[in-house]
Amino acid sequence: MRFRSTRGAAPELGFSDTLLSGLAPDGGLYVPERWPMLDVPSAADDYATTAAKVMSPYVGDDIDGEALTSMCREAYATFRHPAVAPLVQIDDHQWVLELFHGPTLAFKDVALQLVGRLFDHVLAERSERITIVGATSGDTGSAAIDGVRHCSNVDIVILYPQGRTSEVQRRQMTTVDAPNVHTVAVDGTFDDCQDLVKAMFADPVLRAELKLSAVNSINWARVMAQVVYYVTASNALSGPVRFSVPTGNFGNVLAGWIARRSGAPIRDFIVSSNANDILTRFIEHGDMSMGEVVPTLSPSMDIQVSSNFERLLFEMVGRDGAATAERLAGFRDSGRLDVPESAMDEWIRGSFRAFRVDDAATLTEISRVHAECGMLIDPHTATATAAARELVDDADVISLATAHPAKFPDAVEQATGIRPELPGALVDLMDRPERIVRLPADLAAITDFVRSVSRVVG
Ligand SMILES: *Cc1c(COP(=O)(O)O)cnc(C)c1O
């Protein structure tokens, strides 16, 4: 299998190079040259076995089949639930797929526990090292750190805005005691952190010197690993199912679309959003226009530009890289994305519906689910279950539970009066020693720090 850029101006790569590159050199995102059809998963297979089978057409010969299966086994052994992603019924037709049983309590672990191991495997074979640099407002940083903490060929530096993450989120990053893990509290905002990372990547000399790499959600391997739970969950129920997905960067729901494209029994998708509703407006009215990001109770969905949408746009314009690049350039200049009506009919209507759930409705939903079935759900998950209840009453719908309620205890307590407890492995999180380096939002200071910790140099 070869992978091509959505902007059509970069060479095609095999799986391992796609994994290590993240973003294509023309600024595009890698997609497979074709969508393989999946085998129907065997009921006898466990999650890790199914994962290896679903991913093997993409990985091809780049990684030996047994090595892939054993990496899946190791990755999913870190989950606290033996089913990895258990499906729980909450009403006649309503189900919740719990994706938060990994080490950092958010669904990003499902992909990043595996991606860390894939990186280390490929790097070891090539006798190479890399330095991962990333910015986080919360969930991605801790999941990325946990995914690579045991990797001998990867150093990771995560920048976060000092004083602007929750205490649980910060401690999940700063208490990891591993020689290759470095967290930096930056005196600035999340945007400052992101700009610093972008500036480092924009410097070709530095990029080559430190072998800089990224693990953000545009990496193809992350999307690929997320296809798996759509396959297991849709096959667990009878008849084509619907999914309701709390959406930010569109990576998660795109993985569902790929599962359906590859033959999984899925009818359609509900894209749930909070007040940051650019995707809802697009799906309902064809209007993709940028607004201001407003902070909400579901911060991992506080996004205006959903980077992974580019992969669907590429399909919508007939897999034409130049046309994709042109439309995106227009979007950047005018703040509006133009998509022809015929493409809306073919690709959006009938496949995606959307619903916006504001903070007040999110709290009402957390409280309702708790009153009706005794289950505590986090605010991201609540946007999905609220949307599912609003839009579907006659067919099975699976809402994705993307975070553990204890990751957002304030909102859950506000809605239910109950403060959810951290699961066993994290009960002493608040007592563990933190390792923090604090630096100004200054490119030279950050670059010097990264150079001083990276084992790529020297
Ligand atoms: C990252 C995240 C999301 C958004 O997922 P996308 O793939 O960016 O759409 C939703 N919920 C939680 C808890 C997350 O961490």
The ligand as an SDF file (V2000), in Angstrom:
LIG
                    3D

 15 15  0  0  0  0  0  0  0  0999 V2000
   -9.5820   14.8680   21.1470 C   0  0  0  0  0  0  0  0  0  0  0  0
  -10.9070   14.6780   21.7870 C   0  0  0  0  0  0  0  0  0  0  0  0
  -12.1250   14.8320   21.0580 C   0  0  0  0  0  0  0  0  0  0  0  0
  -12.1590   15.2600   19.6030 C   0  0  0  0  0  0  0  0  0  0  0  0
  -11.7240   14.2580   18.7400 O   0  0  0  0  0  0  0  0  0  0  0  0
  -11.3380   14.6070   17.2030 P   0  0  0  0  0  0  0  0  0  0  0  0
  -10.7240   13.3880   16.6560 O   0  0  0  0  0  0  0  0  0  0  0  0
  -10.3910   15.7660   17.3050 O   0  0  0  0  0  0  0  0  0  0  0  0
  -12.6030   14.9870   16.4950 O   0  0  0  0  0  0  0  0  0  0  0  0
  -13.3230   14.5760   21.7160 C   0  0  0  0  0  0  0  0  0  0  0  0
  -13.3340   14.2280   23.0280 N   0  0  0  0  0  0  0  0  0  0  0  0
  -12.2080   14.0980   23.7620 C   0  0  0  0  0  0  0  0  0  0  0  0
  -12.3070   13.7510   25.1950 C   0  0  0  0  0  0  0  0  0  0  0  0
  -10.9550   14.3050   23.1760 C   0  0  0  0  0  0  0  0  0  0  0  0
   -9.8270   14.1790   23.9120 O   0  0  0  0  0  0  0  0  0  0  0  0
  1  2  1  0
  2  3  1  0
  2 14  2  0
  3  4  1  0
  3 10  2  0
  4  5  1  0
  5  6  1  0
  6  7  2  0
  6  8  1  0
  6  9  1  0
 10 11  1  0
 11 12  2  0
 12 13  1  0
 12 14  1  0
 14 15  1  0
M  END
$$$$
